[in-house]
């Protein structure tokens, strides 16, 4: 049986703060991609799971990302009973912000090594 979600925090290239609720046995890291004030696109690691996989993840995993300052609050629920998904990309638009500055992309990655004793 998979473990309950944990909570982590991170900040992006522009200083926005995020709270991440994540499945510790699935999520390895989250990257955030934003357009900087200069117009260049930048990708940064927003969050890295501090622990390793202790057991196989459940057939459904949930990851929630919130940022009060940006008005973002969404949850990704993934049904993956055969554990074949390695990456999920979520593109969002900030409420009330148009143009490229309003786009924020999150890449959720599962590349954790298998649990000892036959996790994956």
Secondary structure, 3 states (H helix, E strand, C coil): CCCCCEEEEEECCCCCEEEEEECCCCCCEEEEEEECCCCCEEEEEEEECCCCCCCCCCCEEEEEEEECCCCEEEEEEEECCCCCCCEEEEEEECCCCCCHHHEEEEEEECCCCCCCCCCC
